[in-house]
Amino acid sequence: MQVNNHLNINGILLLDKPNGISSNYALQKIKHIFNSNKVGYTGTLDPLATGMLPICFGEATKFSQYLINANKRYLVIARLGKRTDTADAYGNVLKENLINFTKQNLYTVLESFKGVISQVPPMFSAIKYKGCPLYKYARKGIVIKRDSRLITIYELKIIKYIDDELELEISCSKGTYIRTLIEDIGEKLGCSAHVAALRRLQVAHCSINKMITLDQINNLYSVFIKTGFSLKELVNQLILPIDSQLSHLPMINLLPDLANKFKQGQSIIFIDKTIQEGFVRVIESKLCKFIGVAKIINNYMYPHRLLNNYLDDKQI
């Protein structure tokens, strides 16, 4: 199915990506369904992974970086005893080890990965080296030296541990590779490990209850057409407001005069000790309308990303 091409869509769709397809393939499906050119996703999910893949339409693409930089939450099943070249179930087994650790060892190892840690990104990743994704080098057997990066693991909770299967819930910062984390945990346990299944539960404060699958979108389209609803009403049912991806940022309300200065790109004196320096989302108080993102530096609020003035308070 395909939505009418006269609709100008601006907002966020929280797609529940299925297993077995790439994030880009899922994006192309969404582009076809909604007949939209200006659309992109934030935070790549591996083909093996399922769950929350935020799709940004229209003006929402301007603000996608704030979702990319947000914290995320995952549910992962680790298969113990085997290490693979991709660190997941799709890869070739490189080595096998006996699983020989106590539950106390497990708790101690998991505790050691909490907080700020150093992580080396995997070769099978979309990080680019000389303009080419690392996974393309990896497929040719070429290993590129990667710099380590600091990430934060906020929570590492055991959900279930039976035989060679360890299920964990993980809350982490941007830039965290769950495959690498599981591989590193396996090495520290002395038994090796890889990701058998992975589901992203949350990005920033986006609710898991707002996610929708490709099949559900197609089914809803059929229902709306049969019952005589307009396609615009369908889009309004599925597309979340642009600033829904920014709920993790502090909110600043501006009166009309200051809001107009802000929309014209002018900086504004800002003194509020309850809000730290950094990014904030800005609302025009009289209209209760999102107008952009600002950055607070040294008691000044500078426009960083602005919504186009032609947009009204509707999503489309």
TIKOL-654704 format. One record per residue: x, y, z of N, C-alpha, C, O, CB in turn; residue in three letters. Coordinates in steps of 0.2 Angstrom, whole numbers, plus 5000, padded with zeros to 4 digits. Glycine has a CB too. Layout:
XYZXYZXYZXYZXYZAla ...
This chain:
500449945000500050005000500450065000501050065002499550005006Met 500150124998500550184998500150244999499550254997500850194991Gln 500350285004499950345006500050405000500550404997500250375012Val 499450435000499450494995500050534995500250555000498750534996Asn 500350554989500950594989500850664990501350704990501250584982Asn 500250684991500050754992500150775000500150835002499350774990His 500250725004500350735011501050755013501550725011500150675015Leu 501150815016501750835019501850815026501650845030501850915018Asn 502250765027502350725033502950755037503450755034502350655033Ile 502750775043503350795048503250765055502750785058503350875048Asn 503650725057503550695063503950625064504450615060502850675064Gly 503850585069504150525070503750465070503150465073504550535077Ile 503950415067503650345067504150305071504750295069503450325060Leu 503850265077504250225080504150155077503650115080504150225088Leu 504550135073504450065069504750015074505350015077504850065063Leu 504349955074504649895078504949855072504649815069504049855081Asp 505549865071505949825066505949755067506049725072506649855065Lys 505749715062505749635063506449615062506949645060505349605057Pro 506549545064507149515063507349495056506849485052507149445067Asn 507949495054508149475047508149525042508349505036507649425045Gly 508049585043508149635038508549695041508549705047507449665036Ile 508949735036509349785038508849845040508349855038509849805033Ser 509149895044508849955045508649995039508150025038509250005050Ser 509149995034509050025028508449995024508050035021509650035024Asn 508349935024507849895020507149915023506649925020507949815020Tyr 507149915030506549935034506350015032505750025031506649935041Ala 506850055031506750125029506450125022505950165021507450165030Leu 506750095018506450095011505750065010505350095007506850045006Gln 505550025015504849995015504450055017503850065015504749935020Lys 504650095023504250145025504250205020503650235019504550175032Ile 504750215017504750275011504250255006503850295004505450275008Lys 504150195004503650164999502950175002502550204998503850094997His 502850155008502250155011501950225011501350245009502250125018Ile 502350275013502150345014502350385008502150445009502450375021Phe 502650355003502850394997503150464999503050514997502150414993Asn 503650455004504050515006504750505005505050455005503950525014Ser 505050565002505750565000506150585006506750565007505850614995Asn 505950635010506350665016506150625022505750645026506150735017Lys 506550565023506450525028507050485030507450465025505850475027Val 507250475036507850435038507750405045507250425049508450485038Gly 508150355047508150325053508650345058509150375055508150255052Tyr 508550335064509150355069509350295073508850265076508850415074Thr 509950285073510250225077510150155074509650125074509850225084Gly 510650135070510550075066510450015070510850005075511250065062Thr 510049975068509949905071510249855066510049855060509249895073Leu 510549805069510849755065510249715062509749715065511349705069Asp 510349675057509849635054509549585059508949565059510049595048Pro 509949555064509749515069509349545074508949505077510349475072Leu 509449605075509049645080508349665078508149675072509449705082Ala 507949665083507249695082507149755087507549775091506749635084Thr 506549785086506349835091506349905088506349915082506849835097Gly 506449955093506350025091506850055086507450055088506350065098Met 506550075081506950105076506550175074506050165070507050065069Leu 506750225077506350295075506450315068507050315066506650345080Pro 505950325065505950345058505750425058505150435060505450305053Ile 506150465055506050535055505750565048506150545043506650575057Cys 505250595048504950625042505050695042504950735047504250605041Phe 505150725036505150795035505650835039506250825040504450825035Gly 505350885043505750925047506050895053506550915056505250985050Glu 505750835055505950795060506750775059507050755064505550735062Ala 506850765053507550745051508150795054508650775055507650735043Thr 507950855054508350905057508550885064509150905066508050975057Lys 508150855068508250845075508450775077508450755082507650865079Phe 508550735071508750665073509350645077509450595080508750625066Ser 509850695076510450685080510350685087510750655091510950745078Gln 509850715090509750715097509450645099509550625105509250765099Tyr 509150605095508950535096509550495096509650445100508450515092Leu 510050505091510650465090511050475096511350425098511050485084Ile 511050535099511550545105511150525111511450535117511750615105Asn 510550495111510150485117510350415120510650375117509450485116Ala 510250405126510350335129509850285127509250305124510250345137Asn 509950225127509550175124509550115129509950105133509850145117Lys 509050075128508950015132508749955128508449955123508350025137Arg 509049895130509049835126508849775130509049775136509749825122Tyr 508649725127508549655130508949615125508849605119507849635130Leu 509449575128509949535124509949465127509949455133510649565124Val 509949415122510149345124510849335122510949335116509549295121Ile 511249315126511949295125512049225125511749185129512449325130Ala 512349195119512449125119513249115122513649135118512449095112Arg 513249075127513949065130514249005127513948965125513849055138Leu 514949005127515348955125515648955118516048915116514948895125Gly 515349005114515649015107515749085105515349135107515048985102Lys 516249095102516449165099516349165091516649115088517149185101Arg 516049215088515949215081516349275078516449325082515249215079Thr 516449275072516849335069516449395068516649445068517049315062Asp 515749385069515349445069515049465076514749515077514749435064Thr 515249425081514949435088514249415088513949435094515149495090Ala 513949395083513249375084513149305080513549275078512749425081Asp 512449285080512349215078512349205070512349155068511649195080Ala 512449265067512549265060513249245057513349225052512349325057Tyr 513749245062514449235060514649165061514349125063514849285065Gly 515249155058515649095059515949085065516249135068516149085053Asn 515949025068516249015075516949015074517248975070515948945077Val 517249055078518049055079518349015084518848985083518249135080Leu 517949005089518248965095517648945099517148975100518848995099Lys 517748885103517248855108517648845114518248825114516948795105Glu 517248865120517548855126517048825131516448825130517748925129Asn 517348785136516848765141516648815145516948865147517248715146Leu 515948805148515648855152515848835159515548785162514948865151Ile 516248875163516448855169516548915174517148925175517148805169Asn 516048935176516048995181515448985186514948955184516049065177Phe 515549015192515049015197514549075196514749125192515349015204Thr 514049075199513549135199513849195202513749255199512849115202Lys 514249185207514649245210515149275205515149335204515049225216Gln 515449235201515949255196515549295191515749355189516249195192Asn 514949275189514549305184514349375187514349425183513849265182Leu 514149385193513949445196514549495196514449555195513549435203Tyr 515049465198515649505198515849535192516049595191516249465201Thr 515849495187516049515180515549565177515749615174516049455175Val 514949555178514449605176514549675179514449725176513749575177Leu 514649665186514749725189515349765187515349835187514849715197Glu 515849735184516449765182516349805175516749845173517049715181Ser 515749795172515649825166515149885167514949915162515349775161Phe 514949895173514449955174514850015175515450015177514049945180Lys 514550075173514850135173515250155167515050125161515350135179Gly 515750195167516050225161516650165160517050155164516450295162Val 516650145153517050095151517350105144517050145141516750025151Ile 517950075143518150085136517950025131518049975134518950095136Ser 517750045125517549995121517850005114517850065111516749985120Gln 518049955111518349955104517749935099517549875100518949915103Val 517549975094517049955090517149895086517749885084516850015085Pro 516749855084516849795080517049805073516849865070516249745081Pro 517349765070517449765063516849765059516749795054517949715060Met 516349725061515749715057515249775060514849765064515349645058Phe 515449835058515049895060514949945054515349935049515349925066Ser 514549995054514450035049514950095050514850145045513750065049Ala 515350095054515850155055516350155049516550105046516350145062Ile 516450215046516750215040517550235041517750265045516450275036Lys 517950195037518650205036518850225029518750185025519050145039Tyr 519050285028519250305021518550305017518650285011519750265018Lys 518050325020517350325016517050255015516550255012517550355009Gly 517350205018517050135017516850105023517250105028517550095013Cys 516250075024516050045031516549995032516749955028515350025030Pro 516649985039517149935041516949865039517349825038517249945049Leu 516249855039516049785038516249765031516249705030515249775039Tyr 516349805026516549785019517249765020517449715016516449845015Lys 517649795024518349775025518349705028518749655026518749825029Tyr 517949695033517949635037517749575033517949525033517449645043Ala 517249585028517049535023517649505019517649455016516449555019Arg 518149555018518649535014519249505018519849495015518949595010Lys 519149505025519649475029520149535031520649515034520049425026Gly 520049595030520449655031520249675038519749695039520449705026Ile 520749685043520649715049520949785050521549795048520949665055Val 520549835051520749905052520849915059520349895063520249945049Ile 521349955061521449965068520850025070520850075067522149995069Lys 520550005076520050055078520250085085520450045089519350015078Arg 520050145086520250175092519650155097519050155095520250255091Asp 519850155103519350135108518950205110519250255108519650115115Ser 518350195112517950255114517650235121517550185123517450265109Arg 517450295125517150285131516450285130516150325127517350345136Leu 516150235134515350225134515150225141515650215145515150165129Ile 514550225142514250215149513750165149513250165146514050285152Thr 513850115154513350065155512950075161513250075167513649985155Ile 512350105161512050125167511750065171511650065177511450175165Tyr 511450015167511149955170511349895166511349895160510449965171Glu 511449835170511649775167511349725172511649695176512449765166Leu 510749705170510249665174510149595171509949585166509649695176Lys 510249545176510149475173509349465174509049475179510549425178Ile 509149445168508449425167508349345168507849325172508049445161Ile 508849315165508749235166509449205164509849235159508249215161Lys 509649155167510249115165510149045166510049015172510849145170Tyr 510049015160509948935160510448905155510448925149509248925158Ile 510848855157511248825153511748875150512148905153510948775148Asp 511748875143512248915139511848985137512149015133512548885133Asp 511348995140510949055138510849105144510649095149510249035135Glu 511149165142511149225147510749285144510949305139511849245149Leu 510149295148509749355146509849415150509849405156508949335146Glu 510049465147510149535151509749585148509549595142510949545150Leu 509649635153509349695151509849755152510149755157508649715155Glu 509949795147510549835147510249905145509949925140511049815142Ile 510449955150510350025148511050055147511550045151509950065154Ser 511150095142511850115140511750185136511250215134512150065135Cys 512350215135512450275132512450265124512550215122513050315135Ser 512450325121512550325114513250285112513750285116512550395111Lys 513250255106513950225104514050165107514650135105514450275105Gly 513650135111513750065113513650015108513050015106513350055120Thr 514049965107513949905103513849845108514249825111514549895098Tyr 513149825108513049775112513349705110513549665115512249755112Ile 513549695104513849635102514549635105514749585107513949635094Arg 514949695105515549695108515549685115515949655118515849765106Thr 515049715119514949715126514849635128515149615132514349755128Leu 514449605124514349535126514949495124515149445128513749505121Ile 515349505119515949475118516449485123516849435125516249495111Glu 516549545125516949565131516749525137517249505141517049635132Asp 516149525139515949485145516049415144516349385149515149495146Ile 515949385139516149315138516949305139517049255142515949295131Gly 517349345136518049335137518249345144518649305147518449395133Glu 517949385148518149395155517849345159518149325164517849465158Lys 517349305157517049245160517449185158517449135162516349235159Leu 517849195153518349135151517949085147518249025146518649105157Gly 517449105144517049055140516849075133516549035129516449035144Cys 516949135132516749165125515949175125515649145129516949125119Ser 515749215121515049225120514849265114515249305111514749265126Ala 514249265111514049305106513249315107512949285111514149265099His 513049365103512349385103511849335099512049325093512249455101Val 511449305103510949255099510349295097510049275092510749195104Ala 510149345101509549385100509549455103509849455109508849345102Ala 509349505100509349575103508749615101508549605095510049605100Leu 508449645106507849685105508049755108508149755114507249655108Arg 507949805104507949875107507249895110506749895106508249925102Arg 507249905116506649925120506549995120505950015120506649895127Leu 507050045120506950115121507450155118508050135118506850125128Gln 507250215115507750265113507550325117506950345116507750275105Val 508050355121507850415124507250405129507250355132507650475120Ala 506650445129506050425132505550405128504950405130505850485136His 505650385122505150365117504850295120505150255122505450345110Cys 504150295120503850235124503750175119503650185113503150255126Ser 503950115122503850055118503150045116503050005111504149995123Ile 502650075120501950065118501750105112501250085109501550095124Asn 502150145109502050185103502350145097502250175091502350255104Lys 502650095098502950055092502450025088501950005090503550005094Met 502650015081502149985077502549945072503049965069501650035074Ile 502249885070502649845065502449865058501949905057502549775066Thr 502749845053502649855046501949825044501549845040503149825041Leu 501849765047501149725046500649765048500049775045501249655049Asp 500749795054500149835057500049895053499449915053500349855065Gln 500549925051500449985047499949965040499550005039501050015044Ile 500149915037499749895031499049875033498649895029500149835028Asn 498949845039498349825041497849885043497249885041498349775047Asn 498149935046497849995048497650035041497050055041498250035052Leu 498050035036497950065030497250035027496850065025498550055025Tyr 497249965027496649935024496049945028495549965025496749855024Ser 496049955035495449965039495250035037494650055037495649955046Val 495750085037495550155036495250165029494750205029496150205036Phe 495450135024495150145017494450115017494050145014495650105012Ile 494350055020493750025020493150055024492650055022493749955023Lys 493450095029492950125034492850205032492450235035493150125041Thr 493150225026493050295024493450345027493350405026492350305024Gly 493950325031494350385034494850405029495050375025494750355041Phe 495050465030495550495025496250475027496450455033495550575026Ser 496750475022497450455023497750505028498250485032497850455017Leu 497550565028497850615033497650595040498150595045497550685032Lys 497050565041496950545048497350485050497550475056496150525048Glu 497450435045497950385046498650405048498950375053497950335040Leu 498850455045499550475046499550505053500050495057499750535041Val 499050545055498950575062498950525067499150535073498350625062Asn 498650465066498650415070499350385072499550355077498150355068Gln 499750375066500450345067501050385068501450365072500550305060Leu 500950455066501550495066501550535073501050575074501650545060Ile 502050535077502150565083502350635082502750645077502550535088Leu 502250685086502550755085503250755085503650715087502250805091Pro 503550805081504250815080504650815087505150785087504350875076Ile 504350855092504750855098504650795103504950795108504550915102Asp 504350745100504250685105504850655105504950615110503750635102Ser 505350665101506050635101506450665106507050645107506350625094Gln 506250725108506650775112506450775119506650825123506650835109Leu 506050735122505750735128506250725134506150745140505250685129Ser 506850705132507450695137507850755138508250765142507950635135His 507650815134507950875134507550925139506950915139508150905128Leu 507850965143507551015147507051055143507351075137507951055152Pro 506551075145506051115141506051195143506051205149505351095141Met 506151235139506051305140505451335136505451325130506751345138Ile 505051375140504551415137504751485136504951515141503851405142Asn 504551505130504751575128504051615127503651595123505251585122Leu 504051675130503451725128503551745121504051745118503451785133Leu 502951765118503051785110503551825108503851815103502351815109Pro 503751885112504251925110504951895109505351895104504351985114Asp 505151855114505751815115505751755110506251745106505851785122Leu 505151725109505051675104505251695097505551665093504351645104Ala 504951755095505151785089505851805087506151785082504751855088Asn 506151825093506951835092507251775091507751765087507151875099Lys 507051725095507351655094507251625087507751605084507051605099Phe 506651635084506551605078506951645072507051625067505851615076Lys 507151705074507551745069508251735070508751765067507451825070Gln 508451685074509151665075509551705080510151705080509551675069Gly 509151745084509551785089509651755096509251715098509151855090Gln 510251765099510351735106509951775111509751835110511051745107Ser 509851745116509351765122509751755128510051705130508651735122Ile 509751815132510051805139509651755143509051755143510051875143Ile 509951705147509651655150509951645157510551625157509651585146Phe 509551655162509851645169509351595173508751625175509951705173Ile 509451535173509051485177509551435180509751385176508551455172Asp 509751435186510151395189509951325190510351275191510351415196Lys 509351305188509051245189509151205182509151145182508251245190Thr 509351235177509551205171510251215169510551265169509151235165Ile 510651155168511351155166511451185159510951185155511651085168Gln 512051195158512251215151512151155146512251095149512951245151Glu 511951165140511851115135511251125131511051175131511851045139Gly 511051075128510451075124509751075128509651045133510451015119Phe 509351115125508651125128508151125122508351145116508551185132Val 507551105123507051115118506651175120506451185126506551045117Arg 506451205115506151275116505351275113505251255108506551335112Val 504951295118504251305116504051375116504151415121503851255121Ile 503551395111503251455111502651455116502151415114503051485104Glu 502651485122502251475127501451485125501051455127502351515133Ser 501351545121500751565120500351515115499751495116500751635116Lys 500751485111500451435106500551365109500251315106500751445099Leu 500951355114501151285116501451245110501351185110500551245119Cys 501851275107502151255100502851245101503251295103501951295094Lys 503151185099503851175098504151215092503851215087504051095097Phe 504751255094504951295088505751275087505951305082504951365090Ile 506051235091506751225090507151195096506851195101507051275087Gly 507751195095508251175100508751225101509051255096508651105098Val 508951245107509451295108510051265112509951205115509151355112Ala 510551295113511151275117511251335122511351385120511751255113Lys 511251315128511451365133512151365135512451315137511051355140Ile 512451425134513151435136513251495139513051555136513651425129Ile 513551495145513751565149513151605149513251665147514351595145Asn 512551585151511951625153511651655146511251705146512151685157Asn 511851625141511551645134511251575131511551525131512051675129Tyr 510651585128510351535124510351545117510151595114509551525127Met 510751505113510851515106510451465102510451405104511651505105Tyr 510151485097509751445093510251395089510751405087509351485087Pro 510051325090510451275087510151245081510451235076510651225092His 509451225081509051195076508351225076508051225082509051115076Arg 508151255071507551285071507051255066507251225061507551365069Leu 506351255069505851225064505651275059505651335061505251205069Leu 505551255053505351305048504651345050504251305053505251275041Asn 504651405049504051445051503451425048502851435051504151515050Asn 503451395042502851375038502451325042501851315040502951355031Tyr 502751285046502451225050501951255055502051295059502951175053Leu 501351225055500851245060500951195066501451155066500151245058Asp 500451185071500551145076500351075075500251035079500151165082Asp 500151055068499950985067500550955064501050985062499350995061Lys 500450885063501050845061501150845054501650835051500950775064Gln 500550855050500650855043500350915040500350925034500350795040Ile 
